[in-house]
Amino acid sequence: MTANAQLTDNEARKAISPQYGQRILWDAAVKGFGLRITANSAKAFVLDYRIDGRQRRITIGSFPDWTVAAARKFASEMKQDVDRGIDPMAERQARRDAPTVCDLWERYQKEFLPHKAAKTRQDEISMWKTLLLPKLGKCKVFNVEPADIDALHQEITTVREAPVRANRAVASLRKAFNLAIRWNWLDKNPVIGVRRNPEEKRGRYLDKKEIAALVLALNEHPEATSANAIKLLMLTGARKGEVLGATWDMFDLENSLWTKPSAHTKQRKLHRVPLNKTALQLLNDIKEKSDADFQEASKKDKTATISPYVFPGPTGEPLQEVRRTWLAVCKAAGLTDKIERKNRQGKVIKDEKGNPVLDDWPNVRIHDLRHSFASILVSSGASLPLIGQMLGHTQVQTTQRYAHLYDDPLRKAAEAVDNFIMLPVEPAKIENKGKKKNAAQKR
């Protein structure tokens, strides 16, 4: 081929490899464009160009995967970019080094997650590790499309049969991608527009009979620490994390007050609530036993210390969970349903006879104790603002969910007025009303 000839596929095919190193067949049509041939017969199209005083060489693609014509056209387009001040090599490197969703998670976990409550942090970590990263972790952040999010949401919803979990996972992704926009990792959030699964607000409240059965089961349960924690949940309407993480310095037992510091509450605001007599007695009993146990332990071990937590676990740290106790007491109180046991793939597990394996599962959640606490306040005539203050709500809308419970008290109030006034109804009006009704029936 001559120095001023255009490179062809035939010439590229016949090009002989050098004995050592590499050589380049330059194309006359596009300056800087050529075919590089190495000693091991590897052939690839390259483009030499100069930008900002620097000489650069970028590889376009291998031959024969790329034809000469296609590679030449691409080289010409890149030279136009160079003329506009765009460095193709720098852009390629930037794309190669662009952050992945895994990188997004690492920064999100480090910079944003610490500002959330401990329970929320634990829940999000679990979602990312089990649901999000296995599917999206290796994807470049800028490459994630709305269709990818839709597919993930659908999979969690249907395959894992967790529609609410799917919503929570997408919500966490939405926040992370919003932060990615703030960090200039991408321009548009691919999570926006995902259709959420409908969620039905649960309204489970324990009646007097169920509460009595639950209290009896708690009194008879052998694990006193977890049973007492559940009792305090019932008596205060507090959140589980607030009770399990409670320390003795939060309580003023002399004045029957529980002051939850801002770092201990979901709303990140200090919350002070009065303690009723039963809750106060429960805490005094727990404190008395804790002090007695410490005195006994210190006789045997001078280095023994007393835990600052009201409900310490085996290591002295706060009790982490009460699920086993909750399942046991619900079963003893008759608050369970038979549920088919499923494996991780969502398939029903069957016994040797082919019958589904059934497990006892509580039909009431621990959090429903909080709802029941609110329902008791409603039935006693407490106002929504007062209930919100007792529960530590910062928004009126949150407490508004209990508004429907006022139906019975309002109806009783209306009946009280009716019973008091007792207006007589004239017989003539009753007779006329009866005639009109008969005439209407004949028609």
Residue pairs with C-beta under 8 A, 6 or more apart in sequence:
1 7
1 11
1 25
2 28
3 26
3 28
4 28
5 28
6 27
6 28
6 29
7 25
7 26
7 27
7 28
7 29
7 33
7 34
7 35
7 68
7 72
8 68
9 64
9 67
9 68
9 69
11 25
12 25
12 35
12 43
12 63
12 64
12 68
13 63
13 64
15 25
15 35
15 37
15 43
16 37
17 37
17 38
17 39
17 40
17 41
18 37
18 38
18 39
19 39
20 39
21 38
21 39
22 36
22 37
22 38
22 39
23 36
23 37
24 34
24 35
24 36
24 37
24 46
25 34
25 35
25 37
26 33
26 34
27 33
27 34
27 35
27 68
27 72
29 72
30 47
30 72
30 75
30 76
30 79
31 79
32 47
32 48
32 49
32 75
32 79
33 45
33 46
33 47
33 71
33 72
33 75
33 76
34 45
34 46
34 48
35 43
35 44
35 45
35 46
35 63
35 68
36 43
36 44
36 45
36 46
36 59
37 43
42 62
43 62
43 63
43 64
44 59
44 60
44 61
44 62
44 63
45 59
45 60
45 61
45 62
45 63
45 66
45 68
45 71
45 75
46 57
46 58
46 59
46 60
47 57
47 58
47 60
47 75
47 78
47 79
47 88
48 55
48 56
48 57
49 55
49 56
49 58
49 78
49 79
49 82
49 88
50 56
50 82
51 82
51 85
51 87
52 87
56 87
56 89
58 78
58 88
58 89
58 92
60 66
60 71
60 74
60 75
60 78
61 71
61 74
63 71
66 74
78 88
81 88
82 88
95 140
98 140
98 141
98 142
98 185
99 107
99 140
99 141
99 180
99 185
100 137
100 138
100 139
100 140
100 141
101 132
101 133
101 136
101 137
101 138
101 139
101 140
101 141
101 144
102 133
102 137
102 138
103 141
104 141
104 176
104 177
104 179
104 180
104 185
105 128
105 132
105 133
105 137
105 176
107 179
107 183
108 175
108 176
108 179
109 125
109 128
111 179
112 175
112 176
112 179
113 121
113 124
113 125
114 121
116 124
117 241
117 266
118 241
118 245
119 240
119 241
123 168
124 172
127 165
127 168
127 169
127 172
128 172
131 152
131 156
131 160
131 165
131 169
132 152
132 169
132 172
132 173
135 152
135 155
136 144
136 148
136 152
139 148
141 177
141 180
141 185
141 186
142 185
142 186
144 177
144 190
145 190
146 190
146 191
146 192
146 193
146 194
148 190
149 170
149 173
149 190
149 191
149 194
150 194
150 195
152 169
152 170
153 166
153 167
153 169
153 170
153 194
153 197
154 166
156 162
156 163
156 165
156 166
156 169
157 163
157 166
157 197
159 345
159 346
160 166
160 346
161 346
163 197
163 198
163 199
164 197
164 199
166 197
167 196
167 197
167 199
170 191
170 194
170 196
173 191
174 189
174 191
174 192
174 194
177 186
177 189
177 190
177 191
178 189
180 186
180 189
181 187
181 188
181 189
201 401
202 365
202 368
202 371
203 371
203 401
203 404
204 363
204 364
204 365
204 368
204 371
205 368
205 371
205 372
205 375
205 405
206 214
206 364
206 368
206 369
206 372
210 333
210 335
210 364
211 234
211 372
213 332
213 333
213 334
213 335
214 234
214 329
214 330
214 333
214 335
215 231
215 234
216 332
216 333
217 328
217 329
217 330
217 332
217 333
218 227
218 230
218 231
218 329
219 227
220 332
221 227
221 325
221 328
221 329
221 332
223 325
225 311
225 312
225 313
225 319
226 311
226 319
226 322
226 324
226 325
227 325
227 329
228 282
228 286
228 311
229 243
229 244
229 311
229 319
229 322
230 322
230 325
230 326
230 329
230 366
230 369
231 282
232 238
232 243
232 246
232 279
232 282
232 283
232 310
233 240
233 243
233 366
233 369
233 370
234 369
234 372
234 373
235 275
235 276
235 278
235 279
235 282
236 243
236 258
236 273
236 275
236 279
236 373
237 369
237 370
237 373
237 374
237 377
237 390
237 391
238 258
238 260
238 273
238 370
238 392
239 265
239 266
239 367
239 370
239 392
240 322
240 366
240 367
241 266
242 260
242 264
242 265
243 310
243 311
244 311
244 318
244 319
244 320
244 321
244 322
245 264
245 309
245 318
246 258
246 260
246 264
246 309
246 310
246 311
246 318
247 308
247 309
247 310
248 287
248 308
248 309
248 310
249 308
250 258
250 259
250 260
250 261
250 264
251 257
251 258
251 259
251 275
251 283
251 310
252 258
252 259
253 275
253 280
253 283
253 284
253 287
256 274
256 275
256 276
256 280
257 272
257 273
257 274
257 275
258 272
258 273
258 274
258 275
259 270
259 271
259 272
260 270
260 271
260 272
260 273
260 392
261 270
262 268
262 269
262 270
265 271
265 392
266 392
267 392
267 393
267 394
269 392
269 394
271 392
273 390
273 392
275 283
283 310
286 310
290 306
290 307
291 306
294 304
294 306
297 304
298 304
305 316
307 316
307 317
309 316
309 317
309 318
309 319
311 318
311 319
312 318
312 319
313 319
313 320
322 366
326 362
326 366
327 336
327 360
327 361
327 362
330 336
330 360
330 362
330 363
330 364
331 360
331 362
335 362
335 363
335 364
336 360
336 361
336 362
336 363
337 360
337 361
337 363
338 358
338 359
338 360
338 361
339 358
339 359
339 360
339 361
340 348
340 349
340 356
340 357
340 358
340 359
341 348
341 349
341 356
341 357
341 358
341 359
342 348
342 349
343 349
348 356
348 357
349 356
349 357
350 356
350 357
351 357
370 391
371 402
373 390
373 391
374 387
374 390
374 391
374 399
374 402
374 405
375 402
375 405
377 386
377 387
377 390
378 387
378 402
378 405
378 406
378 409
379 405
379 408
379 409
381 409
382 390
384 396
384 399
384 400
384 402
384 403
385 396
385 399
387 399
387 402
388 396
388 398
388 399
391 399
393 399
